[in-house]
């Protein structure tokens, strides 16, 4: 992210990286606003880290749970409490951020992980996705733009840098075999959705927002996000449009 964002800060946002303590205060979102999105970040650049912490702490509905400046510190903090969104830099001073992604997915399966890094090459992107990352952005975003991507990720999206996406699409186009030469995939049965997951998908297909789905089901928005991620996993998709399309194809939208 651009370091000029730090010039907008009027007060220190959080603790200096390098300690193993959680932030001393929560975000400005109150219980009346609903359960805040619990965010953590692993970043070795202190300026970028403080800029993001300030942006998150001042954003309604977000809470910075902890910050880590290296791999060891992140792995130590991970088990302490559940997370909704984890931002990870890949190039850490004591190892790869891929280890943190893998550990996060194992510790908190419902946590959405997004990479924020300077590496935009295919190798890093593919390895991050294989490790469990659901979003991949480069450090050309401002702290405020990164907060917007956090919201998008938590809402079920898969933010990805346009340049990175273009590289992946070109790679896929070059490597794709002609349609007539590709064997039909084996009919692998899908894991059926739970009643709540199916109802969530039906409501989403009608254009309901996360808050509206939560109200209709009598659950929290956080629970709805969990349902959405489970649906994505079962249908092997990465967006709501794909989920609705595949859900309809498999008969998940039927109320029978």
C-alpha positions in Angstrom: 0.0 0.0 0.0 1.1 3.5 -0.6 3.0 5.0 2.4 1.6 8.5 1.9 -1.5 7.4 3.7 0.3 7.7 6.9 0.3 11.5 6.5 -3.5 11.4 7.2 -3.1 10.0 10.7 -3.9 12.3 13.5 -3.1 9.8 16.3 -1.2 6.5 16.7 -3.5 3.7 15.5 -2.1 0.6 17.3 0.9 -0.9 18.9 4.3 -1.0 17.2 4.9 -4.4 15.5 7.3 -6.7 17.1 5.4 -7.5 20.3 3.1 -10.5 20.9 0.2 -8.6 22.3 -3.2 -7.9 20.9 -4.2 -4.3 20.1 -5.2 -2.3 23.3 -8.5 -1.1 21.8 -11.2 -2.3 19.5 -12.6 -0.5 16.5 -15.2 2.2 16.7 -17.9 -0.2 15.7 -20.2 -0.9 18.6 -22.4 -3.9 19.4 -25.3 -1.9 18.2 -23.7 -1.9 14.7 -23.5 -5.7 14.7 -20.6 -8.0 15.2 -17.5 -6.3 13.7 -15.4 -8.0 11.1 -12.4 -9.4 13.0 -9.2 -8.5 11.1 -5.6 -9.5 11.6 -2.5 -8.7 9.4 1.0 -10.0 8.9 3.3 -7.2 7.5 6.9 -6.5 8.1 6.8 -2.9 6.9 6.0 -0.8 10.0 4.7 2.2 8.0 2.3 0.1 6.0 1.2 -1.8 9.1 0.4 1.4 11.0 -1.4 2.9 8.1 -3.6 -0.2 7.7 -4.2 -0.4 11.4 -5.4 3.2 11.5 -7.7 2.7 8.5 -9.2 -0.4 10.0 -9.7 1.1 13.4 -11.5 4.1 12.0 -13.7 2.1 9.6 -17.2 1.3 10.9 -17.8 -2.4 11.5 -14.1 -3.5 11.5 -11.9 -4.5 14.3 -8.1 -5.1 14.2 -7.6 -8.1 16.5 -3.9 -8.3 16.2 -0.9 -7.4 14.0 2.3 -9.4 13.4 5.6 -8.3 11.8 6.9 -11.7 11.0 6.1 -15.4 10.4 7.0 -16.5 14.0 4.9 -13.9 15.6 1.9 -14.6 13.4 2.0 -18.3 14.0 2.1 -17.5 17.8 -0.9 -15.2 17.6 -3.1 -17.2 15.3 -4.6 -19.7 17.8 -5.6 -17.0 20.3 -9.0 -16.1 18.9 -11.2 -16.5 15.8 -10.6 -14.3 12.8 -12.9 -13.3 9.9 -10.2 -11.8 7.6 -6.4 -12.3 7.6 -4.1 -10.2 5.4 -0.7 -11.8 4.8 2.5 -10.5 3.1 4.4 -13.3 1.4 7.9 -11.9 1.8 8.5 -12.0 5.6 11.9 -11.6 7.2 11.9 -15.0 8.8 10.1 -17.1 6.2 7.2 -17.3 3.8 3.8 -16.0 4.4 2.5 -19.2 2.8 3.1 -21.0 6.1 0.9 -18.5 7.8 -1.9 -18.9 5.2 -1.8 -22.7 5.6 -1.9 -22.5 9.4 -4.7 -20.0 9.3 -6.9 -22.2 7.1 -6.2 -25.1 9.5 -6.8 -23.2 12.7 -9.8 -21.1 11.5 -11.4 -22.7 8.4 -14.0 -19.9 8.1 -11.3 -17.2 8.0 -10.9 -15.6 4.6 -7.2 -15.0 3.8 -6.0 -12.3 1.4 -2.5 -11.8 0.2 -1.1 -8.2 0.1 2.3 -8.3 -1.5 4.8 -6.9 -4.0 5.0 -10.3 -5.8 2.7 -10.4 -8.8 4.2 -13.4 -10.7 2.3 -16.6 -11.5 4.3 -18.8 -9.1 3.6 -16.7 -6.0 -0.1 -16.3 -7.0 -0.7 -20.0 -7.6 1.1 -21.1 -4.5 -0.9 -18.6 -2.4 -4.2 -19.9 -3.9 -3.1 -23.5 -3.3 -2.3 -22.6 0.3 -5.8 -21.3 0.8 -5.8 -17.6 -0.1 -9.1 -16.3 -1.4 -7.9 -12.9 -2.5 -4.6 -11.5 -3.9 -3.8 -7.8 -4.2 -0.6 -5.9 -4.7 0.9 -3.1 -2.5 -0.2 -0.4 -4.8 -3.5 0.1 -2.9 -4.0 2.8 -0.3 -5.0 1.7 3.2 -8.6 2.9 2.5 -8.7 0.8 -0.7 -7.4 -2.2 1.2 -10.2 -1.8 3.7 -12.7 -1.8 0.8 -11.2 -5.1 -0.4 -11.5 -6.5 3.2 -15.2 -5.8 3.1 -15.5 -7.4 -0.4 -13.6 -10.5 0.8 -15.8 -10.9 3.9 -18.9 -10.4 1.7 -17.9 -13.5 -0.3 -15.9 -11.9 -3.1 -12.4 -12.9 -4.2 -10.5 -9.6 -4.7 -7.6 -9.9 -7.1 -5.3 -7.4 -8.7 -6.3 -6.8 -12.3 -2.8 -7.3 -13.6 -2.5 -10.6 -11.8 -5.9 -11.7 -13.0 -4.9 -10.9 -16.6 -1.7 -13.0 -16.2 -3.7 -15.9 -14.9 -6.3 -15.7 -17.7 -3.6 -15.5 -20.4 -1.8 -18.5 -18.8 -5.1 -20.4 -18.8 -5.8 -19.5 -22.5 -2.4 -20.6 -23.7 -2.5 -23.9 -21.8 -6.1 -24.8 -22.4 -6.7 -27.7 -24.7 -9.3 -27.7 -27.5 -12.7 -28.6 -26.3 -13.0 -31.7 -28.5 -9.7 -33.0 -27.1 -10.7 -32.8 -23.4 -12.2 -35.9 -21.9 -15.4 -35.4 -20.0 -14.8 -35.1 -16.3 -15.8 -38.0 -14.0 -19.2 -37.5 -12.3 -18.0 -36.7 -8.8 -21.1 -36.3 -6.6 -21.3 -33.0 -4.8 -21.7 -32.7 -1.1 -25.4 -31.7 -0.5 -26.1 -28.4 1.1 -27.6 -28.2 4.6 -31.1 -26.8 4.8 -29.8 -23.4 6.0 -27.1 -23.3 3.2 -29.7 -24.1 0.5 -32.0 -21.4 1.9 -29.1 -18.9 2.0 -28.4 -19.6 -1.7 -32.0 -19.2 -2.7 -32.2 -15.8 -0.9 -28.9 -14.7 -2.5 -30.2 -15.7 -5.9 -33.1 -13.3 -5.4 -30.7 -10.4 -4.8 -30.8 -10.4 -0.9 -27.9 -8.7 0.8 -26.0 -10.4 3.6 -27.9 -8.4 6.2 -31.2 -9.2 4.6 -30.4 -12.9 4.5 -29.3 -12.8 8.2 -32.6 -11.1 9.1 -34.7 -13.6 7.1 -32.9 -16.6 8.7 -32.7 -15.1 12.2 -28.9 -15.5 12.3 -26.0 -13.1 12.4 -24.3 -11.7 9.2 -21.2 -13.6 10.3 -23.1 -16.9 10.2 -24.4 -16.0 6.7 -20.9 -15.5 5.6 -20.0 -18.9 6.9 -22.9 -20.5 4.9 -21.8 -18.7 1.8 -18.2 -19.9 2.1 -19.4 -23.5 2.6 -21.6 -23.2 -0.5 -18.6 -21.9 -2.5 -16.5 -24.9 -1.3 -19.2 -27.5 -2.1 -19.9 -26.0 -5.5 -16.2 -25.3 -6.2 -16.9 -21.7 -7.2 -15.4 -18.3 -6.3 -18.3 -15.8 -6.8 -21.9 -15.4 -6.0 -22.8 -15.4 -9.7 -21.1 -18.8 -10.1 -22.7 -20.1 -7.0 -26.2 -19.2 -8.2 -25.5 -20.7 -11.7 -24.1 -23.9 -10.4 -26.6 -24.2 -7.6 -29.4 -23.9 -10.2 -27.8 -26.5 -12.4 -27.6 -28.9 -9.5 -31.2 -28.2 -8.3 -30.2 -26.5 -5.1 -32.5 -23.6 -5.7 -35.6 -25.7 -5.7 -37.8 -25.5 -2.6 -39.2 -28.9 -3.0 
